[in-house]
Amino acid sequence: MSMTPPRLAVAIYLTLSIAAAGCSVPGGDMSSPIEPETACDLAREKAATNPPFFAATTSWNVPVACLDDRADSSRWAHNWFNSATYLGRIDPTQRGAIDIAFDEYSTPIYNAAEATGNHRFFLTWWGHGDNLGAERTIPWNPAWRPAPGNDGEMLIVDHTTGREWGLWGVQPVNWSGCLTIGNLLAGYQPGVDICASMVTVAREPDGSFSDFRTSSGTSDGWGRGMGAIHGLALLPTLDEIENGSINHALNMETYGSMFGPACTPAQMATSAAGVSCGFATAPATRLEWFDGPAQYCGPVAQQNTDAARAQTVPPGMRFALNLTDTQIEAWLDNRGYSGPKRSTARIFAVALRDFGWIISDTSCWGSSIAVDGVANPASSARWAALGIIDHDQSEGRLLDGLITSASQVRAIEPPSPTPVLNR
């Protein structure tokens, strides 16, 4: 994937930590100027010590030091900071807040090597479908549980083949949703077979199976809210956090995601874009809410007006945090963090600065980052060792106070300048 070259006139200021060998590393205080290309190379070298899933060239694995800010960055930084959350729109003290979804709206990950066998999948009567093809079984262990929130999400990964399966709307106990005539005639057995609203296996756009170790992360059409992107994409995992860093952009589900009606190409060249009509940006492949605001948010739903749309941010847009190491340490001190919890909080803060976040899904309340969730008991124990014990209670607000003004937020150029106007 070709990336926009950095503007040569822009200097990036970093304090260089000099290692014993005399090598400089990225991510220090902004006091010594170095050329953008050098900052980009250093960031790539740092990421190579703990590489993320998917190809290094895929857009969300490219450090923001290698990319330009958008020319209209201040507009979108203002919108995200002031209006991305429901509470932020009515209470200035709540602006810039980011939750981390460790439990209810996380994505627990299970290892296919721990499956007890292959089980058949059946679709609920309200289900969205699958791309399994003729093979109707997936690796399964009856002890596995999805995240307990309404979405009921989980992932199964095969570290030998690089294959992943994504499940949504899983019914681990209440199997009645699959009690349809068609399913019963096909042999559905409640409590034995898998009942869910959607199951997908990661495939390339050409339909072949993907390998999350080398794939671009673009799917055959199935994916999350932002479109045809694999489930592991943008998801912070325990493996990488235990290794000390997150070297990819993070997913960001947000209340203030842009909605339709979708812009026409002609409107995109006018001030109507993002006001009278909506759009998304790459790597998103669709405008999630094509016809208007999210339809399931009840009394807190965004209003279908130009004024409301003008407060939103497009799906797929990438943002990054402007903070130095010293400022991050001061925030950690102010929060009173110590030990493993301090290290974990620092890892997230540095990732938001060095790789940023991408608007990936729509919520009905706040802005949150889904992670490798605690519904998996083994994951819960690992998070506890990282200082995360209360999960979606106090720990969900791990990043409180990190972002205090729109000036600390940058909007990053997308991997393609072509806006996304389709469903």
Summary of the structure (lengths in Angstrom):
residues: 423
radius of gyration: 21.3
end to end distance: 23.1
largest distance: 70.3
contacts: 1442
relative contact order: 0.18
helix: 26%
strand: 20%
